[in-house]
């Protein structure tokens, strides 16, 4: 688990004059404790040209979370330039210079905020020093303002561009003692600034991996076994080669590493254009050895899970007090079984990669969230040195965790090596849906006990999850500190594991997107059985403000006071106390969740027709992500997107396995939220004295249980499995 940012006094600064004049500034800064264990250091580059243009490199991949805008905003603020001066470039993959470059875990802001402030402050200090030299005055007499240094006593001023070459020669500042701006004086940080690529996106300019075009480029498709881990026996590649427009078709033998990211058996078809290659694929005839995963199915897992639920858990994650005895003697006992399906990531841009192999080296253009591991994977796949692999990170049309895995990069590189010219590999939507790293399904069997006053005294969960190769499947674990741990005197979490053959991985708010649904929905059941208001019941559970034990990292320790505050605020802004006056079959539901260091509480209002059709009326969201929102425009966008993403998952998403195969294959059967379904999402932030955290993920988990709890308020019927079966909601 990654830890929160921490201070360090180890800083490094380099400056150099640019060719043709100007300054290039490199500031190396430490990363927080966990990241410091990795190779490399955190670097940032600022280029100041003679015309006073400031180019700032954005180090992390841009997947729609707005980081290509917000990280440079932090540098520009402390550098004290006008945003109109700033030009932003995507940094190349170079973890020696930039430290870890990835998009995931809502970590870009907490890992980089303080560090990049120092980057900008260093540049500002050097401009002041250069002006002092030029005017033979003390830098302390000078002030910066929007890319200009002013000397008030003499009325002189110089632009950064005019000072840049001299600034490259001044003594470098000690970043540990470098003063930073008072946040009250911020002019860029905290202002709503449009995404730097917005205009290019809406006008269809080439930014994304799928847009990559190279001279002489061919296009490829890749057919793999529909059962994960299956082996190719034979294929009619000679027939495919003979088709018009086909450049080549060949069998690929995978790398047997046990890791589904590694190259898998398949057939590559290469043509002058993608349409021709994909049409030829329809005539492909392949015999597969499906392997053992062909024995697995969603129905079989559900049956197995319910059998396991009647036995003792295979292991205990947590045991406090005597839950069994407390349940037996409770005034009221409540039981419920919850489940959720495997989920695909469904980025709008399917997996793709363009590769050019030449003279023992390969260059790739890839929409990857995690480029450095992608480079290592390609080097291993091709049997070349890592320094012979160049990765150009393109803008990404959605990732949600899928592009933390780089299997498509290995496939493109292998095909390009065989063909000898640039090749763009593009998956179909069906490829993307049926060869994913899925959010694991799961089953929870809850029991709880209430005393005569409706207080929760006992809580038990038998969690049935999935394992792979002797361990838990990726993203299939449950934290032993899952709420309401430490807040109920008698509590136990047990776990049993079923072996799984399909690959799994993180999906937006990994684990939390599932745990939020089941725990906050069951908590709502308990509030109803206790005869208490759902908000009041949760506040009573949270108790007086305090920090729960269980994490050495204070940013990841659950603070009940911060959660109380967002819950109280969302009740206020949503007019929760007036929910009884809503029309028939309209209801409000509430939920909260702590994940990725962010505290969020949400209310959903929904109306259900007599036929069971769900209308999403409105969502209210209150979040606490610390003392600073870097870009309010991007922040609101992320929260609204997360809420709508969660609603879409609840209403129409899930994949099922049959004979080891994923049944669904497109948006007709795994449905994103449509525009006509999307409700208004009202967003509020509480400003608290804590370090700023990320926003891409923590707003998602509460919205699903809030919706399900609203459906109960509207219809009296509990939703205990996803996606929601609207048939059960009929009047």
LINSULTA-V419328 format. One record per helix or strand of 2 or more residues. SS is the DSSP state (a for helix, b for strand). FROM is the first residue (numbers start at 1). LEN is the number of residues. Records with the same first field share a line. If there is no record, write none. Layout:
SS: FROM-LEN + FROM-LEN
//
This chain:
b: 11-7 + 23-7 + 42-7 + 54-5 + 86-5 + 142-3 + 148-4 + 156-4 + 218-7 + 231-5 + 246-7 + 266-6 + 286-4 + 315-6 + 332-9 + 342-2 + 352-7 + 361-6 + 389-5 + 423-4 + 438-2 + 442-9 + 456-13 + 471-2 + 490-10 + 586-10 + 598-11 + 614-11 + 657-2 + 661-2 + 680-6
a: 33-4 + 67-13 + 83-3 + 95-4 + 108-28 + 139-3 + 160-8 + 183-3 + 198-5 + 209-3 + 237-5 + 274-8 + 292-4 + 298-12 + 323-6 + 371-12 + 386-3 + 402-3 + 407-13 + 429-6 + 512-18 + 534-9 + 554-3 + 560-14 + 576-6 + 632-21 + 675-3 + 701-15 + 726-4
//
